Amino acid sequence: MASSSVMSNKAERWSLAGATALVTGGSKGIGHAIVEELAGFGARVHTCSRNTAELEACRRRWAEKGLVVTVSVCDVSMGADRERLMETVKATFDGKLDILVNNAGQVFIKPAAECAAEDYSHLMATNLESSFHLNQLAHPPP
């Protein structure tokens, strides 16, 4: 059937060999899938999560699959953590970062009317401020 040859041609055509990537929130969900796809296409990937145990379990599974993924603990809602993350990424990839996926995010788990100002601030720091700041940090200086 033609569809199987299309799939094999796609796999042969796409390569990210030599590329480097940072994916935030890569220990579960969509971020986890993005890490595996990028690494599966040959990119060297670094990912982060707040949960050390989840992150280490993922790192072991990726290594068993032969995927090149490095990890570090980071709470992207914290500016100092984001700065440390980018320093780690720069050191890991010798200053080269080709792909940035701002995936980490939070949701309200209660009605918005019941959320305190601190809840909203944390949500915005995680979902909006972190993406903006990481893009700034990833941008090469002029």
C-alpha positions as YAML, in Angstrom:
chain: A
units: angstrom
residues:
- id: 1
  name: MET
  ca: [0.00, 0.00, 0.00]
- id: 2
  name: ALA
  ca: [1.24, 3.51, -0.81]
- id: 3
  name: SER
  ca: [0.82, 4.88, 2.71]
- id: 4
  name: SER
  ca: [3.59, 2.67, 4.17]
- id: 5
  name: SER
  ca: [6.07, 3.88, 1.53]
- id: 6
  name: VAL
  ca: [5.06, 7.48, 2.26]
- id: 7
  name: MET
  ca: [5.75, 6.94, 5.96]
- id: 8
  name: SER
  ca: [9.15, 5.36, 5.33]
- id: 9
  name: ASN
  ca: [10.08, 8.17, 2.92]
- id: 10
  name: LYS
  ca: [9.12, 10.74, 5.54]
- id: 11
  name: ALA
  ca: [11.32, 9.06, 8.14]
- id: 12
  name: GLU
  ca: [14.23, 8.99, 5.71]
- id: 13
  name: ARG
  ca: [13.71, 12.59, 4.59]
- id: 14
  name: TRP
  ca: [13.57, 14.29, 8.00]
- id: 15
  name: SER
  ca: [16.67, 14.56, 10.10]
- id: 16
  name: LEU
  ca: [17.60, 16.82, 12.96]
- id: 17
  name: ALA
  ca: [21.09, 15.35, 13.31]
- id: 18
  name: GLY
  ca: [23.38, 17.99, 14.76]
- id: 19
  name: ALA
  ca: [20.49, 20.15, 16.00]
- id: 20
  name: THR
  ca: [20.00, 21.02, 19.66]
- id: 21
  name: ALA
  ca: [16.69, 21.55, 21.42]
- id: 22
  name: LEU
  ca: [15.28, 22.64, 24.76]
- id: 23
  name: VAL
  ca: [11.79, 21.43, 25.65]
- id: 24
  name: THR
  ca: [10.32, 22.70, 28.92]
- id: 25
  name: GLY
  ca: [7.98, 20.38, 30.79]
- id: 26
  name: GLY
  ca: [9.23, 17.28, 29.03]
- id: 27
  name: SER
  ca: [8.58, 14.63, 31.66]
- id: 28
  name: LYS
  ca: [4.95, 14.02, 30.74]
- id: 29
  name: GLY
  ca: [2.17, 14.71, 28.28]
- id: 30
  name: ILE
  ca: [2.77, 16.67, 25.10]
- id: 31
  name: GLY
  ca: [6.24, 17.75, 26.23]
- id: 32
  name: HIS
  ca: [7.30, 14.13, 26.68]
- id: 33
  name: ALA
  ca: [6.10, 13.30, 23.16]
- id: 34
  name: ILE
  ca: [7.94, 16.32, 21.73]
- id: 35
  name: VAL
  ca: [11.17, 15.27, 23.44]
- id: 36
  name: GLU
  ca: [10.89, 11.77, 21.98]
- id: 37
  name: GLU
  ca: [10.09, 13.05, 18.48]
- id: 38
  name: LEU
  ca: [12.95, 15.55, 18.38]
- id: 39
  name: ALA
  ca: [15.43, 13.03, 19.79]
- id: 40
  name: GLY
  ca: [14.06, 10.35, 17.46]
- id: 41
  name: PHE
  ca: [14.90, 12.59, 14.51]
- id: 42
  name: GLY
  ca: [18.45, 12.94, 15.78]
- id: 43
  name: ALA
  ca: [18.42, 16.17, 17.78]
- id: 44
  name: ARG
  ca: [20.28, 16.42, 21.06]
- id: 45
  name: VAL
  ca: [17.53, 17.40, 23.50]
- id: 46
  name: HIS
  ca: [17.56, 18.93, 26.96]
- id: 47
  name: THR
  ca: [14.37, 18.98, 28.98]
- id: 48
  name: CYS
  ca: [13.30, 20.13, 32.40]
- id: 49
  name: SER
  ca: [10.60, 19.51, 34.96]
- id: 50
  name: ARG
  ca: [9.90, 20.40, 38.57]
- id: 51
  name: ASN
  ca: [9.70, 16.73, 39.55]
- id: 52
  name: THR
  ca: [13.14, 15.16, 40.01]
- id: 53
  name: ALA
  ca: [11.90, 11.56, 40.25]
- id: 54
  name: GLU
  ca: [9.73, 11.79, 37.09]
- id: 55
  name: LEU
  ca: [12.55, 13.47, 35.20]
- id: 56
  name: GLU
  ca: [15.11, 10.84, 36.16]
- id: 57
  name: ALA
  ca: [12.72, 7.99, 35.26]
- id: 58
  name: CYS
  ca: [12.19, 9.55, 31.83]
- id: 59
  name: ARG
  ca: [15.92, 10.06, 31.33]
- id: 60
  name: ARG
  ca: [16.56, 6.37, 32.03]
- id: 61
  name: ARG
  ca: [13.82, 5.24, 29.62]
- id: 62
  name: TRP
  ca: [15.11, 7.57, 26.90]
- id: 63
  name: ALA
  ca: [18.66, 6.28, 27.37]
- id: 64
  name: GLU
  ca: [17.37, 2.69, 27.06]
- id: 65
  name: LYS
  ca: [15.78, 3.69, 23.74]
- id: 66
  name: GLY
  ca: [19.07, 5.19, 22.56]
- id: 67
  name: LEU
  ca: [17.73, 8.77, 22.60]
- id: 68
  name: VAL
  ca: [20.15, 11.57, 23.45]
- id: 69
  name: VAL
  ca: [18.35, 13.55, 26.16]
- id: 70
  name: THR
  ca: [19.81, 15.48, 29.07]
- id: 71
  name: VAL
  ca: [17.69, 16.74, 31.95]
- id: 72
  name: SER
  ca: [17.62, 19.25, 34.77]
- id: 73
  name: VAL
  ca: [15.17, 20.29, 37.45]
- id: 74
  name: CYS
  ca: [13.61, 23.70, 36.85]
- id: 75
  name: ASP
  ca: [10.50, 25.55, 37.97]
- id: 76
  name: VAL
  ca: [9.91, 27.80, 34.96]
- id: 77
  name: SER
  ca: [7.75, 30.13, 37.06]
- id: 78
  name: MET
  ca: [10.94, 31.27, 38.81]
- id: 79
  name: GLY
  ca: [13.22, 33.69, 36.96]
- id: 80
  name: ALA
  ca: [16.37, 32.45, 38.68]
- id: 81
  name: ASP
  ca: [15.52, 28.86, 37.70]
- id: 82
  name: ARG
  ca: [15.04, 29.93, 34.07]
- id: 83
  name: GLU
  ca: [18.43, 31.65, 34.08]
- id: 84
  name: ARG
  ca: [20.11, 28.54, 35.56]
- id: 85
  name: LEU
  ca: [18.32, 26.40, 32.98]
- id: 86
  name: MET
  ca: [19.66, 28.46, 30.09]
- id: 87
  name: GLU
  ca: [23.18, 28.40, 31.55]
- id: 88
  name: THR
  ca: [22.93, 24.60, 31.76]
- id: 89
  name: VAL
  ca: [21.67, 24.39, 28.18]
- id: 90
  name: LYS
  ca: [24.43, 26.68, 26.92]
- id: 91
  name: ALA
  ca: [27.06, 24.58, 28.69]
- id: 92
  name: THR
  ca: [25.52, 21.29, 27.52]
- id: 93
  name: PHE
  ca: [25.28, 22.38, 23.88]
- id: 94
  name: ASP
  ca: [28.45, 24.52, 23.74]
- id: 95
  name: GLY
  ca: [26.39, 27.69, 23.30]
- id: 96
  name: LYS
  ca: [24.28, 26.35, 20.42]
- id: 97
  name: LEU
  ca: [20.49, 26.16, 20.75]
- id: 98
  name: ASP
  ca: [18.51, 25.60, 17.56]
- id: 99
  name: ILE
  ca: [15.05, 24.76, 18.89]
- id: 100
  name: LEU
  ca: [13.17, 26.09, 21.91]
- id: 101
  name: VAL
  ca: [9.81, 24.55, 22.81]
- id: 102
  name: ASN
  ca: [8.07, 26.44, 25.61]
- id: 103
  name: ASN
  ca: [5.78, 23.61, 26.64]
- id: 104
  name: ALA
  ca: [5.57, 23.81, 30.44]
- id: 105
  name: GLY
  ca: [2.24, 25.10, 31.65]
- id: 106
  name: GLN
  ca: [-0.27, 25.16, 34.47]
- id: 107
  name: VAL
  ca: [-4.05, 25.21, 34.65]
- id: 108
  name: PHE
  ca: [-6.49, 26.27, 37.34]
- id: 109
  name: ILE
  ca: [-7.81, 23.19, 39.12]
- id: 110
  name: LYS
  ca: [-10.63, 25.15, 40.76]
- id: 111
  name: PRO
  ca: [-13.13, 27.72, 39.51]
- id: 112
  name: ALA
  ca: [-11.48, 31.04, 38.63]
- id: 113
  name: ALA
  ca: [-13.75, 32.83, 41.13]
- id: 114
  name: GLU
  ca: [-12.11, 30.80, 43.90]
- id: 115
  name: CYS
  ca: [-8.53, 31.57, 42.87]
- id: 116
  name: ALA
  ca: [-6.45, 34.00, 44.86]
- id: 117
  name: ALA
  ca: [-4.28, 36.66, 43.27]
- id: 118
  name: GLU
  ca: [-1.25, 34.46, 44.04]
- id: 119
  name: ASP
  ca: [-2.81, 31.59, 42.05]
- id: 120
  name: TYR
  ca: [-3.25, 33.87, 39.03]
- id: 121
  name: SER
  ca: [0.27, 35.29, 39.39]
- id: 122
  name: HIS
  ca: [1.75, 31.79, 39.47]
- id: 123
  name: LEU
  ca: [-0.28, 30.79, 36.41]
- id: 124
  name: MET
  ca: [0.92, 33.82, 34.46]
- id: 125
  name: ALA
  ca: [4.53, 33.35, 35.59]
- id: 126
  name: THR
  ca: [4.44, 29.74, 34.42]
- id: 127
  name: ASN
  ca: [2.44, 30.07, 31.21]
- id: 128
  name: LEU
  ca: [3.32, 33.52, 29.90]
- id: 129
  name: GLU
  ca: [6.30, 35.14, 31.63]
- id: 130
  name: SER
  ca: [8.43, 31.99, 31.39]
- id: 131
  name: SER
  ca: [7.96, 31.71, 27.63]
- id: 132
  name: PHE
  ca: [8.79, 35.37, 27.09]
- id: 133
  name: HIS
  ca: [11.84, 35.25, 29.36]
- id: 134
  name: LEU
  ca: [13.20, 31.98, 27.95]
- id: 135
  name: ASN
  ca: [12.90, 33.40, 24.44]
- id: 136
  name: GLN
  ca: [14.88, 36.44, 25.57]
- id: 137
  name: LEU
  ca: [17.53, 34.24, 27.19]
- id: 138
  name: ALA
  ca: [17.76, 31.98, 24.12]
- id: 139
  name: HIS
  ca: [18.17, 34.86, 21.69]
- id: 140
  name: PRO
  ca: [21.79, 35.42, 20.76]
- id: 141
  name: PRO
  ca: [23.22, 38.83, 21.61]
- id: 142
  name: PRO
  ca: [23.66, 41.26, 18.70]
...
